[in-house]
Amino acid sequence: MLEAASSQFHNAVVQLIALNPGMELNTAGLDEEKEVRNGQVVTPPPEENEEDEN
């Protein structure tokens, strides 16, 4: 399941790049495990990750 999610995430990134050929998109730091909080890409706190896995 993780492999499928990773593949879908990568596919979405490639589509964004293809749809914006004249733009240089910053993809550094992109990760399917991270989320946006207060306008920043961050790793969720461990307690939230553990709840999602159970």
C-alpha positions as a LaTeX table, in Angstrom:
\begin{tabular}{lrrr}
\hline
Residue & $x$ (\AA) & $y$ (\AA) & $z$ (\AA) \\
\hline
Met1 & 0.00 & 0.00 & 0.00 \\
Leu2 & 2.85 & 2.39 & 0.80 \\
Glu3 & 4.40 & 1.65 & $-2.59$ \\
Ala4 & 1.11 & 2.58 & $-4.33$ \\
Ala5 & 0.83 & 5.84 & $-2.38$ \\
Ser6 & 4.44 & 6.69 & $-3.19$ \\
Ser7 & 3.82 & 5.99 & $-6.88$ \\
Gln8 & 0.69 & 8.18 & $-6.89$ \\
Phe9 & 2.57 & 10.99 & $-5.13$ \\
His10 & 5.40 & 10.81 & $-7.68$ \\
Asn11 & 2.84 & 10.81 & $-10.50$ \\
Ala12 & 1.19 & 13.97 & $-9.11$ \\
Val13 & 4.56 & 15.74 & $-8.89$ \\
Val14 & 5.43 & 14.80 & $-12.49$ \\
Gln15 & 2.01 & 16.03 & $-13.67$ \\
Leu16 & 2.51 & 19.40 & $-11.94$ \\
Ile17 & 5.90 & 19.77 & $-13.62$ \\
Ala18 & 4.43 & 18.83 & $-17.03$ \\
Leu19 & 1.49 & 21.22 & $-16.63$ \\
Asn20 & 3.79 & 24.14 & $-15.79$ \\
Pro21 & 6.54 & 23.89 & $-18.44$ \\
Gly22 & 7.58 & 27.54 & $-18.20$ \\
Met23 & 7.90 & 27.48 & $-14.42$ \\
Glu24 & 10.72 & 26.18 & $-12.32$ \\
Leu25 & 8.95 & 24.31 & $-9.50$ \\
Asn26 & 10.87 & 23.75 & $-6.29$ \\
Thr27 & 10.43 & 20.04 & $-5.52$ \\
Ala28 & 13.16 & 19.87 & $-2.87$ \\
Gly29 & 11.73 & 18.60 & 0.39 \\
Leu30 & 8.60 & 17.08 & $-1.15$ \\
Asp31 & 7.65 & 13.89 & 0.67 \\
Glu32 & 4.40 & 11.92 & 0.82 \\
Glu33 & 4.88 & 11.58 & 4.59 \\
Lys34 & 4.92 & 15.35 & 5.19 \\
Glu35 & 2.09 & 17.88 & 5.46 \\
Val36 & 1.62 & 21.63 & 5.25 \\
Arg37 & 1.22 & 23.52 & 8.54 \\
Asn38 & 1.28 & 27.29 & 8.79 \\
Gly39 & 2.50 & 27.55 & 5.19 \\
Gln40 & 5.48 & 25.22 & 5.75 \\
Val41 & 6.10 & 21.60 & 4.71 \\
Val42 & 6.76 & 19.68 & 7.93 \\
Thr43 & 6.86 & 16.16 & 9.31 \\
Pro44 & 3.76 & 15.52 & 11.45 \\
Pro45 & 4.39 & 14.97 & 15.17 \\
Pro46 & 5.02 & 11.27 & 16.01 \\
Glu47 & 1.78 & 10.86 & 17.96 \\
Glu48 & $-0.26$ & 11.78 & 14.86 \\
Asn49 & 1.66 & 9.29 & 12.69 \\
Glu50 & 1.06 & 6.50 & 15.21 \\
Glu51 & $-2.69$ & 7.14 & 15.29 \\
Asp52 & $-2.89$ & 6.95 & 11.48 \\
Glu53 & $-1.09$ & 3.60 & 11.43 \\
Asn54 & $-3.41$ & 1.97 & 14.02 \\
\hline
\end{tabular}
